[in-house]
Amino acid sequence: MPRFSRGFDTGAAHAHLVRRDRRLARWMKKIGPIEPDPRWRKPFDPVDALARAILYQQLSGKAAATIVGRVETAIGATRFHADTLARIDDAGLRACGVSGNKTLALRDLAAREARGEIPDLRRMSVMDNDAIVQALVPVRGIGRWTVEMMLMFRLGRPDVLPTDDLGIRKGAQRVDALEDMPTPRALAEAGERWGPYRTYASLYLWRIADFAAAAKESTKRSQD
């Protein structure tokens, strides 16, 4: 069974993309090299990461951090698991500012963890990207995009292209000088030219979208 390493050689990825896509290469030269994400080599707990992703949904970073801090205080722990979340009832979560839908999502995540349905890092190391997506999207409140962010920023998988991401689509539109943003399907087809380093191409597409819009802040991603 193949084992998937965390992280990849960004130098090799850079050289590959420059060879494969001249239009993207021009933007890459303008932006400069993108350094590896330091979290690629750090251990993390997938259950805790998913719980935090749920809590951060549709909130500003500051508001979400405040709510997360309240929940951590209430459960007396800094890691979210079935056992620690069991220390607080639904009313307690609501008192911390957790919405009803997010409360249901956290309970579903905890129940699935208790049943052994959430793979840990060891199991993920022998699962391909699609298998990880299929294992996690059944969790209430967790969609494909959230799992893709985990694959890219926490697991360091080299070949992930989040075709539903607005920033990615805007960046691809800019690179290919398109009148309209590409559809997710069209982007998936166009993105074949970036494989097997579509993750690294995605990092540039986000930067290009920010650069083109003269944004003061970079595109928000759930695993940041």
C-alpha positions in Angstrom: 0.0 0.0 0.0 1.5 3.4 -1.0 2.4 5.8 1.7 1.8 9.5 1.1 4.4 11.9 2.5 3.4 15.3 4.0 4.7 18.2 1.9 6.5 18.3 -1.3 9.5 19.9 -3.1 8.3 23.4 -3.9 11.4 23.9 -6.0 10.5 21.0 -8.3 6.9 22.2 -8.3 8.0 25.7 -9.4 10.2 24.4 -12.2 7.5 22.1 -13.4 4.8 24.8 -13.6 7.2 27.2 -15.4 7.8 24.6 -18.0 4.2 23.6 -18.4 2.4 27.0 -18.5 4.0 30.1 -19.9 1.1 32.4 -18.9 1.2 31.2 -15.3 5.0 31.4 -15.4 4.8 35.2 -16.1 2.7 35.7 -13.0 5.0 33.4 -10.9 8.0 35.6 -11.9 6.1 38.7 -10.9 5.0 37.3 -7.5 8.2 35.4 -6.7 8.7 32.0 -5.0 6.1 30.8 -2.5 7.7 29.1 0.5 6.5 25.8 1.9 3.8 25.8 4.5 5.5 25.1 7.9 2.4 23.2 9.1 3.1 20.4 6.5 5.6 18.8 8.9 3.7 19.4 12.2 1.4 16.8 13.7 -2.2 17.7 14.1 -5.4 16.0 15.1 -8.0 15.7 12.2 -11.0 15.6 14.6 -9.8 18.8 16.4 -9.1 20.4 13.0 -12.5 19.6 11.7 -14.2 20.9 14.8 -12.4 24.2 14.5 -13.3 24.4 10.8 -16.9 24.0 11.8 -16.7 26.7 14.5 -14.9 29.1 12.1 -17.5 28.8 9.3 -19.2 32.0 8.2 -17.5 34.1 10.9 -14.7 36.6 11.0 -11.5 35.2 12.4 -11.7 37.3 15.6 -15.3 36.3 16.3 -14.6 32.7 15.8 -11.5 32.7 17.9 -13.5 34.3 20.7 -16.1 31.5 20.5 -13.5 28.8 20.3 -11.8 30.2 23.4 -15.1 30.1 25.3 -15.7 26.5 24.4 -12.2 25.5 25.4 -12.8 27.2 28.8 -16.1 25.5 29.2 -14.8 22.0 28.5 -11.4 22.5 30.3 -9.4 21.4 27.3 -7.7 22.8 24.2 -8.5 19.9 22.0 -12.0 19.0 20.7 -12.9 15.3 20.8 -15.9 13.1 21.5 -14.8 12.9 25.2 -14.1 16.6 25.7 -17.2 17.8 23.8 -19.3 15.5 26.0 -18.3 17.7 29.0 -20.7 20.4 27.7 -24.4 20.2 26.8 -26.1 21.9 23.8 -27.3 24.8 26.0 -23.7 25.3 27.1 -22.5 25.4 23.5 -25.2 27.9 22.7 -24.1 30.1 25.7 -20.6 30.1 24.2 -22.0 31.5 21.0 -22.2 28.3 18.9 -25.2 28.2 16.6 -27.7 25.4 16.5 -26.5 24.1 13.2 -22.9 24.1 14.4 -23.9 22.3 17.6 -25.5 19.6 15.5 -22.4 19.4 13.4 -20.1 19.1 16.4 -22.3 16.3 17.8 -22.2 14.5 14.5 -18.4 14.7 14.3 -18.1 13.4 17.9 -20.4 10.5 17.2 -18.5 9.6 14.1 -15.2 9.8 15.9 -16.6 7.5 18.6 -17.6 5.0 15.9 -14.1 5.1 14.4 -15.2 6.7 11.2 -12.7 9.6 11.2 -9.3 8.5 10.1 -6.3 9.7 12.1 -3.0 10.8 10.6 -1.6 7.3 10.4 -4.6 6.1 8.4 -4.6 9.2 6.2 -1.0 8.5 5.3 -2.0 5.5 3.2 -5.2 7.1 1.8 -5.3 9.0 -1.4 -7.0 12.4 -1.7 -10.3 11.1 -2.9 -10.5 8.5 -0.1 -10.0 11.2 2.5 -12.6 13.4 1.0 -15.1 10.5 0.9 -14.3 9.7 4.5 -14.9 13.2 5.8 -17.6 14.9 3.7 -20.4 12.7 5.4 -19.7 14.7 8.6 -22.4 17.3 9.0 -21.1 20.8 8.1 -18.0 19.5 6.4 -17.9 19.9 2.6 -15.4 19.0 -0.1 -13.7 22.5 0.1 -13.0 22.2 3.8 -11.4 18.8 3.3 -9.4 20.2 0.3 -8.0 22.9 2.6 -6.9 20.2 5.1 -5.3 18.2 2.3 -3.4 21.3 1.0 -2.4 23.2 4.2 -2.2 20.5 6.8 -1.3 17.3 4.9 0.8 19.0 2.3 -0.7 17.0 -0.6 0.9 18.2 -3.9 -1.9 17.8 -6.3 -5.1 19.4 -5.0 -7.1 21.9 -7.1 -10.2 23.3 -5.2 -12.3 24.0 -8.3 -15.2 25.5 -6.3 -13.0 28.1 -4.6 -13.8 31.7 -5.8 -10.3 32.9 -5.5 -8.9 30.0 -7.5 -11.4 30.6 -10.3 -10.6 34.4 -10.3 -6.9 33.6 -10.5 -7.4 31.2 -13.4 -9.5 33.8 -15.2 -6.7 36.3 -14.8 -4.0 33.9 -16.0 -5.9 32.8 -19.1 -7.3 36.3 -19.8 -10.9 35.0 -19.8 -13.9 37.3 -20.0 -15.7 35.3 -17.3 -14.5 33.1 -14.5 -14.2 29.4 -15.6 -16.8 27.0 -14.3 -15.5 24.4 -11.8 -15.6 21.8 -14.6 -13.7 23.9 -17.0 -11.2 24.8 -14.3 -10.7 21.1 -13.6 -10.0 20.4 -17.2 -7.6 23.4 -17.6 -5.9 22.4 -14.4 -4.7 19.1 -15.8 -1.7 21.0 -17.2 -0.5 21.8 -13.7 -0.5 18.2 -12.4 1.0 16.7 -10.4 1.6 20.0 -8.6 -1.9 21.6 -8.7 -1.6 22.5 -5.0 1.4 24.8 -5.8 -0.5 26.2 -8.8 -3.4 26.9 -6.5 -1.2 28.9 -4.1 -0.2 31.1 -7.1 -3.8 31.4 -8.3 -4.9 32.8 -4.9 -2.0 35.3 -5.0 -2.9 36.3 -8.5 -6.5 36.9 -7.5 -5.4 39.0 -4.6 -2.8 40.8 -6.7 -5.3 41.6 -9.5 -7.8 43.0 -7.0 -5.1 44.9 -5.2 -6.5 43.3 -2.0 -5.0 44.4 1.3 -5.6 41.0 2.8 -5.1 37.6 1.3 -7.9 35.3 0.4 -9.3 33.6 3.6 -9.0 29.8 3.8 -10.4 27.7 6.6 -7.1 26.1 7.6 -5.3 29.4 8.0 
